[in-house]
Amino acid sequence: MPQPIEFIMIGGFLGAGKTTLIARLAKQLQAEGKHVCIVTNDQAAGLVDTQLLKSQGLEVNEVAGSCFCCNFDGLTDAMEEFENRQRPDVVLAEPVGSCTDLIATIAVPMMERLGEKFVHRPYAVVLKPNHGKKILSGVGGGFSEKAEYIFRKQLEESEIILLNRIDELSEEDVQSLKEQLNEQYPGRKVIPLSAKTGENLDVLYEAFQGNAAPRDSMMEVDYDVYADGEAELGWLNATVNFKSEHAFALDELSVGLVDELRQRLLSLGAEPGHLKVLCSDNEADDQPVSVANLIDSDSQTVLSIASGTNTPTAKAIINARVRLAPESLTEEVQQVVQSVASRLNAETETTQLDSFRPGRPEPTYRSA
């Protein structure tokens, strides 16, 4: 009988750095000779994270259209599809950043139905420091109390809390956040790390050698508050092709899209949960990608992956999660696309655009 597949689920709020961390962890596991597969998740198709991970040579399936908990079969089908190609040693799963209650709706139902096939590692949640500082101190994180409810529930159900972006924090900030987490969420292992630099990744790796702890009871969740918190965010996924007579910098395109949208949202007082744009050469699939992102209103636009490429054609995948009505978010994104295109003397074609508020979570299964 083959060894069970390691199932590692890493949650956390929008913009916490889950994708960067999962990519680093996957490469470390690959370096040990393990076959690693990743399942990403989003409320709509056209996810930047999926394309970003694939561009790094990782094997990825995407569950789109609803969160894992509301599409349990979609998650298990994605993992079965991996197995039909080559049985993975490890499956890394990245749930939607606005989801919680994943132990009761994913981990436990999987163990009940597929327990012999998988071994579950401890559930880790990545903490976004900027929101963490505000919410844990009681100041408020730019969203309503209902959205903060989701943030706190994610921490409550975790076994491990990953205090990310320590390369951007002072020692005092790290210590203060650790103390607040230990006080408000006792019993969790708190690991300060940097997904960007890899600092303390070895500590997390060691923590994942153990099995998930048994749960005597499930976390209580008010699904009315949960649903309202998710619905506070406008959700937009778009794919836009750019074409010009002259080559332009791919990095200028990705940064320009995020930064102009950042400025518009600031003027509207609309708090971003996360903005992320991935641009690639439309004519060459194997070329480097450019990725720019914004994690909240207090931050600046970051070119997280530079391509250094000039091209007359490009495809931009735009993901925006913002405290703004979907119709207004669509209008702002469309205006930014045209503004940037005009600056680059480029024509545009939008091939995909989904904009909506997430519906009420209706889990396929929920263990009592």
Phi, psi and omega in degrees: 000131182293157176297144178296150179284132176286126178249116181239116179251127181239112181257187180144159186288165180307131177080011183285338181107023183298315185296316178299318180294316181297320178299316180295316181296319180299318181291326177293319179294321178296323180297338177270005177089011181271144176273116188247133175235151184234137173245119176261166188212137178205161179286346178211162178287167179085051184267127178302316185302321180298311181293324179296313180294320178296324181294341178266012176081016181267152182270118190227138166241146182245131172257108187244156175104343176189166180286165179308316187296330180269356179218059182303319181293328176297321178294311182293326176295320179298320179288325177293324179296322174302313186296328179295332179273303178200124185299123179283153169275327183222136170244122174260129183241130179245102180285167176302140185291349179253016183258151174214185181065034186278340175291313183288332187255344180236299189298307183292313176302324176296317180293325179291324185262329187228031188301326182284339185274331186234149168244128186266126174274164181304141180281122181249141178238130180273127180267129175272110190301318184301315177286324180301316179303315184288315185286315182293331179274352179088004181287326184105144189252021179093351176244179179283172178297332181288323176289322177295331177301317178297314180306313182289324179294326175300316179292322183298321185273357183285156166262327181234132173250123182259107179279096189273169175065035180291344175291344180256358186248153173282163177300325180294319179296316180299313181296318180296316179295320178299317180296317179296319179294316179295327180284315187272336181227065184296150177094347178272145174278120180260121181241109172287134180204172174232112176296331182289313184262343183088002180300130179068013177298329179296329179292318177295317180303317179296321180296329180280001175283340179271171179266158176299141179287144176295148180251118178287332179209159179267151177297139175281133181226128174274102185290341174291314178294317179303312181297317180294322179296317178294319184290348178294334184265133166281141187238125180223129170236126180220150173234125184230132175265137178244138179218130181225160176285342182236148179292142176230163182282125179298323179294325177295324179293310183295315179294319181299318180296314182291317186290320177295322178292322176303314181295321179294318181293323176300317181293334180270349185070028182263115183284123175279134170280322177187136169239134180213132179231130174243125179244140179220159177291123184294339186261352186216109183289336186264011180276159178299151177256160175243130181231127175236147180209164177221130186258341176188176186289342180274354186255167175260160174297136181239130170274094187282332174224118179264138179263330185064023186254140170250139184204149175274349179228143181207154172245129178246125172258122186245124174240124180228129175236108192221146174283080185198146178301139182306322180296319179290321179297318178300315181297317180296316181295317180297321179292322178294317179303314181291324179296313180293319179299320179297320180294328181265003183055046184241151171266155182233154172220119178271117183261344177207138174206112175240127180218128188192174167257137179302140178282175181297131177296128177231088185299143175297315177225150170214116180287136178272000000 
